Amino acid sequence: METITETKLELPLLRKGKVRDTYILDDKLLMVATDRLSAFDVVFKEGVPRKGEVLNQLSAFWFGKTADVIKNHFVSLALPKKLPAYLKGRSMIVEKCKPLPIECVVRGHITGSALKEYQKKQSVCGIHLPAGLKDGDELAEAIFTPSTKADKGHDENITEEQAKKLVGAGIYDTVKEKAIELYDLADAHARECGLVLADTKFEFGLDKDGKVMLIDEALTPDSSRYWLEEKYDVGILESLDKQYVRNYLENIKWNKSPPPPPLPADVIKNTTERYLQAYEMLTGKKL
């Protein structure tokens, strides 16, 4: 299947991220989800077919479902006719805003980088956790663990005090409350669909009036860990997200530095299938 890994539009390019290209479209922004894949902060040469469509349309689904929790930047999936046809399905028009300089991570389960930090300190981002937790264990309640937002290199976990210095105490309290509320809503929906939402990452910004709004993507397999509930219940963490690729890269002992190794065709195919399965389970629709 065809992949879209680069876009070159006759519009001012605001930002090229690891996966998304954002252009200025009059008084709005055009956010294009490409099929690029990044893992361990390295962008791979190969694209993943349909990945951009899943990210874009699943974000639109969640923006609609969570609009009562907090305002978001989503405007429309309908694009002006002057734009190339290949953008359809993988692009959305969004409001302009001022992004906050922190990543807002909510964890309902202990896994990934949080597990590694917990094993060293028995805490995550300064939050003390009970002894004896194992990979995948559910926490008594979801925790908010902010991190830096690095354009290059790794995001670094930070404490609540450090995050407040970056965004201000009032804004911090708002994004923490709303991020946990968003996670709880999404986890409940995921459970109804046969999935477990282990953790997720949100980004927030300020609108023209200085009000906090949800931006970027929402609850996609790139920004979240989804596990099959039936497998989780018997102790197996079966991922329908980017963790599948991370696991492959860990197994081949890649040093996580550029250049990235080539991705085999079966890994690419399985990644597409997992992303599509997550979309279909969560939305109840075929893409």
VOPAGU-2260 file (C-alpha; in pm, 1 decimal, decimal comma):
REM VOPAGU-2260
SITE   aa  ch    i         X         Y         Z
SITE  MET   A    0       0,0       0,0       0,0
SITE  GLU   A    1     109,6     355,9     -67,6
SITE  THR   A    2     257,1     556,7     216,6
SITE  ILE   A    3     280,1     933,6     258,5
SITE  THR   A    4     597,6    1027,6     442,0
SITE  GLU   A    5     655,6    1377,4     302,6
SITE  THR   A    6     428,7    1671,3     219,7
SITE  LYS   A    7     523,0    1977,9      18,4
SITE  LEU   A    8     228,0    2211,2      -0,4
SITE  GLU   A    9     204,7    2562,3    -140,0
SITE  LEU   A   10     128,7    2690,1     209,0
SITE  PRO   A   11     358,7    2833,3     477,7
SITE  LEU   A   12     503,7    2546,0     679,9
SITE  LEU   A   13     473,5    2622,3    1051,7
SITE  ARG   A   14     633,3    2307,8    1186,6
SITE  LYS   A   15     755,8    1967,9    1073,9
SITE  GLY   A   16     731,4    1722,9    1361,7
SITE  LYS   A   17     832,1    1359,7    1381,7
SITE  VAL   A   18     496,6    1254,9    1231,8
SITE  ARG   A   19     287,7    1566,0    1160,7
SITE  ASP   A   20     340,7    1855,3     921,4
SITE  THR   A   21     157,3    2172,1    1023,2
SITE  TYR   A   22      83,5    2449,9     774,4
SITE  ILE   A   23     -71,4    2794,4     809,1
SITE  LEU   A   24    -412,3    2802,6     639,3
SITE  ASP   A   25    -544,8    3158,1     651,8
SITE  ASP   A   26    -643,8    3221,9    1016,8
SITE  LYS   A   27    -635,4    2848,0    1098,8
SITE  LEU   A   28    -381,1    2567,6    1079,6
SITE  LEU   A   29    -374,1    2256,6     859,4
SITE  MET   A   30    -235,9    1958,9    1050,7
SITE  VAL   A   31    -131,0    1664,9     831,1
SITE  ALA   A   32     -66,4    1323,2     985,8
SITE  THR   A   33     188,0    1147,7     765,5
SITE  ASP   A   34     271,7     775,8     771,2
SITE  ARG   A   35     612,6     847,4     924,8
SITE  LEU   A   36     709,8     629,9    1218,9
SITE  SER   A   37     928,5     743,6    1505,6
SITE  ALA   A   38    1055,8     524,9    1786,4
SITE  PHE   A   39    1299,7     620,3    2061,2
SITE  ASP   A   40    1296,2     971,6    1907,7
SITE  VAL   A   41    1433,0     851,6    1572,5
SITE  VAL   A   42    1227,7     878,2    1251,9
SITE  PHE   A   43    1244,0     568,6    1032,4
SITE  LYS   A   44    1290,8     563,5     656,6
SITE  GLU   A   45     991,8     336,4     602,8
SITE  GLY   A   46     636,7     460,8     644,4
SITE  VAL   A   47     349,2     258,1     788,6
SITE  PRO   A   48      53,1     240,2     548,0
SITE  ARG   A   49    -268,7     403,4     677,0
SITE  LYS   A   50    -102,8     512,9    1000,9
SITE  GLY   A   51    -166,6     881,4     932,8
SITE  GLU   A   52    -532,7     814,1     861,4
SITE  VAL   A   53    -573,0     627,7    1189,8
SITE  LEU   A   54    -402,6     903,6    1389,2
SITE  ASN   A   55    -605,1    1178,0    1224,0
SITE  GLN   A   56    -948,6    1018,8    1233,0
SITE  LEU   A   57    -911,2     863,3    1577,3
SITE  SER   A   58    -807,3    1204,2    1711,6
SITE  ALA   A   59   -1118,2    1356,2    1551,2
SITE  PHE   A   60   -1329,9    1084,9    1716,4
SITE  TRP   A   61   -1182,4    1160,6    2060,4
SITE  PHE   A   62   -1201,1    1538,2    2014,0
SITE  GLY   A   63   -1574,2    1495,9    1958,9
SITE  LYS   A   64   -1619,1    1255,3    2249,7
SITE  THR   A   65   -1428,1    1468,7    2500,7
SITE  ALA   A   66   -1549,2    1816,6    2402,5
SITE  ASP   A   67   -1763,0    1838,9    2718,4
SITE  VAL   A   68   -1453,0    1784,5    2934,5
SITE  ILE   A   69   -1242,5    2059,9    2777,9
SITE  LYS   A   70   -1236,3    2273,9    2465,8
SITE  ASN   A   71   -1007,2    2144,7    2189,4
SITE  HIS   A   72    -854,4    2287,7    1873,5
SITE  PHE   A   73   -1042,9    2069,8    1622,0
SITE  VAL   A   74   -1237,2    2256,0    1352,3
SITE  SER   A   75   -1304,0    2019,7    1060,2
SITE  LEU   A   76   -1195,2    1717,3     857,6
SITE  ALA   A   77   -1335,5    1884,8     543,2
SITE  LEU   A   78   -1056,3    2044,5     341,8
SITE  PRO   A   79   -1056,6    2325,0      82,5
SITE  LYS   A   80   -1074,0    2194,0    -275,4
SITE  LYS   A   81    -745,3    2366,4    -361,2
SITE  LEU   A   82    -552,0    2114,1    -151,1
SITE  PRO   A   83    -416,9    1784,5    -295,0
SITE  ALA   A   84    -649,8    1483,4    -278,5
SITE  TYR   A   85    -396,5    1269,6     -89,0
SITE  LEU   A   86    -449,4    1486,4     221,2
SITE  LYS   A   87    -807,6    1369,7     261,1
SITE  GLY   A   88    -853,7    1147,0     564,9
SITE  ARG   A   89    -512,4    1228,7     710,4
SITE  SER   A   90    -557,8    1602,6     768,3
SITE  MET   A   91    -764,7    1829,9     987,6
SITE  ILE   A   92    -815,0    2203,7    1020,2
SITE  VAL   A   93    -747,7    2331,3    1371,8
SITE  GLU   A   94    -745,6    2655,3    1565,9
SITE  LYS   A   95    -425,0    2845,0    1626,1
SITE  CYS   A   96    -300,7    2852,8    1984,3
SITE  LYS   A   97       6,3    2891,5    2203,3
SITE  PRO   A   98     129,2    2540,2    2297,8
SITE  LEU   A   99     232,9    2480,1    2658,7
SITE  PRO   A  100     596,6    2366,9    2702,4
SITE  ILE   A  101     514,0    2040,6    2884,1
SITE  GLU   A  102     386,4    1696,7    2787,4
SITE  CYS   A  103      95,5    1584,9    3004,4
SITE  VAL   A  104     118,0    1211,2    3067,1
SITE  VAL   A  105    -148,6    1020,5    3259,6
SITE  ARG   A  106     -76,1     667,2    3376,5
SITE  GLY   A  107    -336,1     421,6    3498,3
SITE  HIS   A  108     -92,1     130,1    3488,7
SITE  ILE   A  109     278,8      94,4    3560,4
SITE  THR   A  110     479,3      16,1    3245,6
SITE  GLY   A  111     739,5     159,4    3009,2
SITE  SER   A  112     962,8     440,7    3131,6
SITE  ALA   A  113     752,4     477,7    3446,2
SITE  LEU   A  114     825,7     117,2    3541,7
SITE  LYS   A  115    1200,5     173,2    3496,2
SITE  GLU   A  116    1189,3     485,9    3714,3
SITE  TYR   A  117     977,0     306,8    3975,5
SITE  GLN   A  118    1220,6      15,0    3991,9
SITE  LYS   A  119    1502,9     258,4    4072,4
SITE  LYS   A  120    1321,0     497,4    4308,0
SITE  GLN   A  121     980,4     341,4    4394,3
SITE  SER   A  122     836,6     667,1    4262,4
SITE  VAL   A  123     747,5     828,7    3929,1
SITE  CYS   A  124     796,0    1203,6    3879,1
SITE  GLY   A  125     821,0    1242,4    4255,0
SITE  ILE   A  126     499,0    1043,6    4320,8
SITE  HIS   A  127     564,1     761,1    4568,6
SITE  LEU   A  128     402,3     429,2    4472,0
SITE  PRO   A  129     342,3     106,1    4668,4
SITE  ALA   A  130     613,5    -159,0    4677,1
SITE  GLY   A  131     597,2    -474,7    4467,1
SITE  LEU   A  132     435,9    -340,5    4150,1
SITE  LYS   A  133     498,7    -541,4    3832,1
SITE  ASP   A  134     481,4    -450,4    3463,4
SITE  GLY   A  135     119,6    -381,0    3369,7
SITE  ASP   A  136     -18,9    -354,9    3722,4
SITE  GLU   A  137    -311,9    -116,3    3758,6
SITE  LEU   A  138    -258,0     177,2    3993,2
SITE  ALA   A  139    -509,9     259,9    4266,8
SITE  GLU   A  140    -584,3     579,6    4073,8
SITE  ALA   A  141    -442,9     740,6    3763,3
SITE  ILE   A  142    -137,4     960,2    3819,3
SITE  PHE   A  143     -30,6    1272,5    3631,0
SITE  THR   A  144     338,2    1265,4    3534,7
SITE  PRO   A  145     450,2    1570,0    3334,1
SITE  SER   A  146     760,7    1579,5    3117,8
SITE  THR   A  147     957,3    1828,8    2915,7
SITE  LYS   A  148     867,9    1874,9    2549,9
SITE  ALA   A  149    1182,0    1819,1    2345,4
SITE  ASP   A  150    1187,8    1909,6    1973,4
SITE  LYS   A  151    1499,5    1694,3    1949,5
SITE  GLY   A  152    1614,1    1414,3    2177,2
SITE  HIS   A  153    1423,8    1270,0    2469,4
SITE  ASP   A  154    1144,4    1414,6    2679,0
SITE  GLU   A  155    1247,5    1407,6    3045,0
SITE  ASN   A  156    1011,6    1333,0    3334,1
SITE  ILE   A  157     981,6    1627,0    3572,6
SITE  THR   A  158     821,6    1687,5    3911,7
SITE  GLU   A  159     507,1    1886,1    3978,9
SITE  GLU   A  160     714,8    2174,4    4113,5
SITE  GLN   A  161     927,6    2185,6    3798,5
SITE  ALA   A  162     619,1    2180,0    3576,3
SITE  LYS   A  163     458,1    2464,5    3772,1
SITE  LYS   A  164     767,4    2676,2    3710,3
SITE  LEU   A  165     730,8    2617,3    3336,4
SITE  VAL   A  166     358,6    2693,7    3295,3
SITE  GLY   A  167     245,3    2857,2    3620,0
SITE  ALA   A  168      58,8    2699,7    3910,0
SITE  GLY   A  169    -291,1    2788,7    3790,7
SITE  ILE   A  170    -246,7    2649,0    3440,2
SITE  TYR   A  171     -70,2    2343,5    3580,3
SITE  ASP   A  172    -360,5    2266,5    3812,8
SITE  THR   A  173    -605,4    2298,4    3522,0
SITE  VAL   A  174    -417,0    2068,6    3283,1
SITE  LYS   A  175    -358,0    1811,1    3557,1
SITE  GLU   A  176    -727,0    1799,6    3648,5
SITE  LYS   A  177    -844,3    1788,8    3286,7
SITE  ALA   A  178    -583,7    1534,0    3175,1
SITE  ILE   A  179    -688,7    1288,8    3446,9
SITE  GLU   A  180   -1055,9    1348,8    3364,2
SITE  LEU   A  181    -984,0    1280,9    2995,6
SITE  TYR   A  182    -794,8     963,7    3081,4
SITE  ASP   A  183   -1072,9     831,2    3306,3
SITE  LEU   A  184   -1335,7     893,0    3036,8
SITE  ALA   A  185   -1121,8     730,2    2766,3
SITE  ASP   A  186   -1028,0     429,8    2981,7
SITE  ALA   A  187   -1394,0     363,7    3061,1
SITE  HIS   A  188   -1480,5     376,4    2689,5
SITE  ALA   A  189   -1183,1     156,0    2598,6
SITE  ARG   A  190   -1294,6    -107,9    2850,9
SITE  GLU   A  191   -1639,4    -112,8    2691,5
SITE  CYS   A  192   -1462,9    -181,3    2359,7
SITE  GLY   A  193   -1241,9    -463,0    2489,4
SITE  LEU   A  194    -927,5    -257,2    2542,6
SITE  VAL   A  195    -725,4    -134,4    2840,5
SITE  LEU   A  196    -581,9     218,9    2819,4
SITE  ALA   A  197    -256,0     181,9    3011,1
SITE  ASP   A  198    -134,2     538,9    2971,4
SITE  THR   A  199    -157,1     833,0    2736,3
SITE  LYS   A  200       2,1    1167,1    2655,5
SITE  PHE   A  201    -185,9    1492,4    2601,5
SITE  GLU   A  202     -75,3    1832,7    2482,5
SITE  PHE   A  203    -246,8    2155,5    2579,0
SITE  GLY   A  204    -226,2    2513,2    2458,8
SITE  LEU   A  205    -378,9    2853,7    2525,7
SITE  ASP   A  206    -639,3    2998,5    2290,7
SITE  LYS   A  207    -653,4    3365,1    2191,1
SITE  ASP   A  208    -830,7    3444,7    2518,7
SITE  GLY   A  209    -570,6    3264,2    2729,0
SITE  LYS   A  210    -798,7    2967,0    2803,7
SITE  VAL   A  211    -654,3    2614,8    2819,6
SITE  MET   A  212    -745,4    2387,2    2529,3
SITE  LEU   A  213    -657,1    2032,5    2419,2
SITE  ILE   A  214    -437,8    2028,5    2106,4
SITE  ASP   A  215    -225,4    1807,5    1879,4
SITE  GLU   A  216    -354,7    1446,6    1880,9
SITE  ALA   A  217    -576,1    1264,6    2126,4
SITE  LEU   A  218    -563,2     906,1    2250,4
SITE  THR   A  219    -406,8     752,0    1939,9
SITE  PRO   A  220    -185,4     440,0    1920,0
SITE  ASP   A  221     110,8     679,8    1883,3
SITE  SER   A  222      41,0     871,5    2204,7
SITE  SER   A  223    -117,8     592,7    2410,9
SITE  ARG   A  224     -71,1     232,5    2515,7
SITE  TYR   A  225    -371,4      11,4    2440,9
SITE  TRP   A  226    -378,3    -352,0    2552,2
SITE  LEU   A  227    -628,9    -619,9    2452,6
SITE  GLU   A  228    -841,7    -667,2    2764,3
SITE  GLU   A  229    -893,1   -1041,5    2715,4
SITE  LYS   A  230    -515,2   -1092,8    2704,5
SITE  TYR   A  231    -452,2    -850,9    2990,5
SITE  ASP   A  232    -689,9   -1047,0    3213,4
SITE  VAL   A  233    -463,9   -1353,4    3179,9
SITE  GLY   A  234    -140,8   -1158,5    3231,0
SITE  ILE   A  235     -39,3   -1085,4    2870,5
SITE  LEU   A  236      30,5    -728,3    2754,4
SITE  GLU   A  237     -78,9    -745,9    2389,0
SITE  SER   A  238     -27,4    -399,2    2242,3
SITE  LEU   A  239    -234,1    -233,0    1971,2
SITE  ASP   A  240       0,6      63,8    1951,3
SITE  LYS   A  241     358,6     169,8    1881,8
SITE  GLN   A  242     490,4     -50,6    2163,0
SITE  TYR   A  243     482,4    -339,5    1915,5
SITE  VAL   A  244     756,5    -165,3    1713,2
SITE  ARG   A  245     952,0     -69,8    2026,1
SITE  ASN   A  246     949,5    -434,5    2136,9
SITE  TYR   A  247    1085,9    -545,4    1799,0
SITE  LEU   A  248    1364,2    -286,8    1816,7
SITE  GLU   A  249    1454,1    -390,3    2172,1
SITE  ASN   A  250    1471,2    -754,3    2061,6
SITE  ILE   A  251    1717,7    -682,1    1780,3
SITE  LYS   A  252    1939,1    -486,7    2025,2
SITE  TRP   A  253    1936,8    -161,8    1824,3
SITE  ASN   A  254    2136,2     107,2    2005,9
SITE  LYS   A  255    1853,1     362,3    1959,0
SITE  SER   A  256    2078,1     608,0    1776,5
SITE  PRO   A  257    2056,8     718,9    1411,1
SITE  PRO   A  258    2062,2     577,4    1155,2
SITE  PRO   A  259    1764,8     351,9    1230,2
SITE  PRO   A  260    1766,7      -9,2    1111,3
SITE  PRO   A  261    1539,6    -103,9     819,6
SITE  LEU   A  262    1199,1    -230,8     927,2
SITE  PRO   A  263    1101,6    -572,5     785,4
SITE  ALA   A  264     786,5    -592,7     574,5
SITE  ASP   A  265     608,3    -812,6     829,7
SITE  VAL   A  266     671,8    -561,3    1111,6
SITE  ILE   A  267     529,1    -281,5     897,1
SITE  LYS   A  268     226,7    -492,8     798,3
SITE  ASN   A  269     158,0    -596,8    1158,4
SITE  THR   A  270     184,6    -237,2    1275,7
SITE  THR   A  271     -74,9    -126,3    1020,5
SITE  GLU   A  272    -306,0    -407,7    1129,5
SITE  ARG   A  273    -272,9    -318,7    1499,3
SITE  TYR   A  274    -343,5      49,8    1438,4
SITE  LEU   A  275    -648,6     -34,1    1227,7
SITE  GLN   A  276    -772,8    -280,2    1490,8
SITE  ALA   A  277    -742,5     -16,8    1763,1
SITE  TYR   A  278    -935,2     233,2    1549,3
SITE  GLU   A  279   -1210,3     -13,4    1467,0
SITE  MET   A  280   -1250,5    -135,7    1826,1
SITE  LEU   A  281   -1265,2     215,7    1969,5
SITE  THR   A  282   -1493,3     372,3    1708,5
SITE  GLY   A  283   -1699,9      71,5    1605,0
SITE  LYS   A  284   -1630,6     163,1    1242,2
SITE  LYS   A  285   -1409,4      47,8     957,2
SITE  LEU   A  286   -1163,8     311,8     840,9
